[in-house]
Amino acid sequence: MTTSHWFDISAAKRELGWRPRVKIEDGMARVSHWIRATQGGA
């Protein structure tokens, strides 16, 4: 989680019509909440 990762989803969008269900900001907020809830905020 401390290393930046970037993924290009343009081919999935273009070729499959795929769209993310969750915006990155919302996904990060969900992960943050989950970590605090399951790891005691550490």
NUDRENDO-949667 format. One record per residue: residue number from 1; residue in one letter; x, y, z of N, C-alpha, C in turn. Coordinates in nm, 2 decimals. Layout:
<nodes>
+-----+--------+--------+--------+--------+--------+--------+--------+--------+--------+--------+
| num | residu |    n.x |    n.y |    n.z |   ca.x |   ca.y |   ca.z |    c.x |    c.y |    c.z |
+-----+--------+--------+--------+--------+--------+--------+--------+--------+--------+--------+
| NUM |      A |      X |      Y |      Z |      X |      Y |      Z |      X |      Y |      Z |
...
+-----+--------+--------+--------+--------+--------+--------+--------+--------+--------+--------+
</nodes>
This chain:
<nodes>
+-----+--------+--------+--------+--------+--------+--------+--------+--------+--------+--------+
| num | residu |    n.x |    n.y |    n.z |   ca.x |   ca.y |   ca.z |    c.x |    c.y |    c.z |
+-----+--------+--------+--------+--------+--------+--------+--------+--------+--------+--------+
|   1 |      M |   0.08 |  -0.12 |   0.00 |   0.00 |   0.00 |   0.00 |   0.09 |   0.13 |   0.00 |
|   2 |      T |   0.21 |   0.11 |   0.02 |   0.30 |   0.23 |   0.03 |   0.37 |   0.26 |  -0.11 |
|   3 |      T |   0.34 |   0.18 |  -0.20 |   0.40 |   0.20 |  -0.34 |   0.29 |   0.24 |  -0.43 |
|   4 |      S |   0.32 |   0.34 |  -0.51 |   0.22 |   0.39 |  -0.61 |   0.20 |   0.29 |  -0.72 |
|   5 |      H |   0.08 |   0.26 |  -0.76 |   0.05 |   0.17 |  -0.87 |  -0.05 |   0.24 |  -0.96 |
|   6 |      W |  -0.02 |   0.23 |  -1.09 |  -0.10 |   0.29 |  -1.19 |  -0.14 |   0.18 |  -1.29 |
|   7 |      F |  -0.27 |   0.18 |  -1.33 |  -0.31 |   0.08 |  -1.43 |  -0.39 |   0.15 |  -1.54 |
|   8 |      D |  -0.36 |   0.11 |  -1.66 |  -0.43 |   0.17 |  -1.77 |  -0.55 |   0.08 |  -1.81 |
|   9 |      I |  -0.67 |   0.14 |  -1.79 |  -0.79 |   0.06 |  -1.82 |  -0.86 |   0.10 |  -1.95 |
|  10 |      S |  -0.79 |   0.18 |  -2.03 |  -0.84 |   0.23 |  -2.15 |  -0.88 |   0.11 |  -2.25 |
|  11 |      A |  -0.80 |   0.01 |  -2.26 |  -0.84 |  -0.10 |  -2.35 |  -0.97 |  -0.17 |  -2.30 |
|  12 |      A |  -0.98 |  -0.19 |  -2.17 |  -1.11 |  -0.25 |  -2.12 |  -1.23 |  -0.17 |  -2.15 |
|  13 |      K |  -1.21 |  -0.04 |  -2.14 |  -1.32 |   0.06 |  -2.17 |  -1.35 |   0.05 |  -2.32 |
|  14 |      R |  -1.25 |   0.06 |  -2.40 |  -1.26 |   0.07 |  -2.54 |  -1.32 |  -0.06 |  -2.60 |
|  15 |      E |  -1.25 |  -0.18 |  -2.57 |  -1.29 |  -0.30 |  -2.63 |  -1.40 |  -0.38 |  -2.56 |
|  16 |      L |  -1.42 |  -0.36 |  -2.44 |  -1.53 |  -0.43 |  -2.37 |  -1.64 |  -0.34 |  -2.32 |
|  17 |      G |  -1.63 |  -0.21 |  -2.33 |  -1.73 |  -0.12 |  -2.28 |  -1.73 |  -0.12 |  -2.13 |
|  18 |      W |  -1.63 |  -0.16 |  -2.07 |  -1.62 |  -0.17 |  -1.92 |  -1.61 |  -0.03 |  -1.86 |
|  19 |      R |  -1.68 |  -0.01 |  -1.75 |  -1.67 |   0.11 |  -1.67 |  -1.66 |   0.07 |  -1.52 |
|  20 |      P |  -1.57 |   0.14 |  -1.45 |  -1.56 |   0.11 |  -1.30 |  -1.69 |   0.14 |  -1.23 |
|  21 |      R |  -1.73 |   0.05 |  -1.14 |  -1.85 |   0.07 |  -1.06 |  -1.83 |   0.18 |  -0.95 |
|  22 |      V |  -1.71 |   0.19 |  -0.90 |  -1.68 |   0.28 |  -0.79 |  -1.57 |   0.38 |  -0.84 |
|  23 |      K |  -1.59 |   0.51 |  -0.81 |  -1.49 |   0.61 |  -0.84 |  -1.37 |   0.59 |  -0.75 |
|  24 |      I |  -1.25 |   0.62 |  -0.79 |  -1.13 |   0.60 |  -0.72 |  -1.14 |   0.66 |  -0.58 |
|  25 |      E |  -1.19 |   0.78 |  -0.57 |  -1.20 |   0.85 |  -0.44 |  -1.29 |   0.78 |  -0.35 |
|  26 |      D |  -1.40 |   0.73 |  -0.40 |  -1.49 |   0.65 |  -0.31 |  -1.43 |   0.52 |  -0.27 |
|  27 |      G |  -1.36 |   0.45 |  -0.36 |  -1.29 |   0.33 |  -0.33 |  -1.18 |   0.34 |  -0.22 |
|  28 |      M |  -1.11 |   0.45 |  -0.23 |  -1.00 |   0.48 |  -0.13 |  -1.07 |   0.51 |   0.00 |
|  29 |      A |  -1.18 |   0.58 |   0.00 |  -1.25 |   0.60 |   0.13 |  -1.30 |   0.47 |   0.19 |
|  30 |      R |  -1.35 |   0.38 |   0.11 |  -1.40 |   0.26 |   0.16 |  -1.28 |   0.17 |   0.22 |
|  31 |      V |  -1.17 |   0.17 |   0.15 |  -1.05 |   0.10 |   0.20 |  -1.00 |   0.16 |   0.33 |
|  32 |      S |  -1.00 |   0.29 |   0.33 |  -0.95 |   0.35 |   0.46 |  -1.04 |   0.32 |   0.57 |
|  33 |      H |  -1.17 |   0.32 |   0.55 |  -1.27 |   0.29 |   0.65 |  -1.25 |   0.14 |   0.70 |
|  34 |      W |  -1.24 |   0.05 |   0.60 |  -1.22 |  -0.09 |   0.63 |  -1.10 |  -0.12 |   0.71 |
|  35 |      I |  -0.99 |  -0.05 |   0.67 |  -0.86 |  -0.07 |   0.75 |  -0.88 |  -0.02 |   0.89 |
|  36 |      R |  -0.94 |   0.09 |   0.91 |  -0.96 |   0.14 |   1.05 |  -1.05 |   0.05 |   1.13 |
|  37 |      A |  -1.15 |  -0.01 |   1.06 |  -1.25 |  -0.09 |   1.13 |  -1.19 |  -0.23 |   1.17 |
|  38 |      T |  -1.10 |  -0.28 |   1.08 |  -1.05 |  -0.41 |   1.10 |  -0.91 |  -0.42 |   1.17 |
|  39 |      Q |  -0.84 |  -0.31 |   1.16 |  -0.70 |  -0.30 |   1.22 |  -0.70 |  -0.21 |   1.34 |
|  40 |      G |  -0.81 |  -0.17 |   1.39 |  -0.81 |  -0.08 |   1.51 |  -0.75 |   0.05 |   1.49 |
|  41 |      G |  -0.75 |   0.10 |   1.36 |  -0.70 |   0.24 |   1.33 |  -0.55 |   0.25 |   1.33 |
|  42 |      A |  -0.48 |   0.14 |   1.33 |  -0.33 |   0.14 |   1.33 |  -0.27 |   0.17 |   1.19 |
+-----+--------+--------+--------+--------+--------+--------+--------+--------+--------+--------+
</nodes>
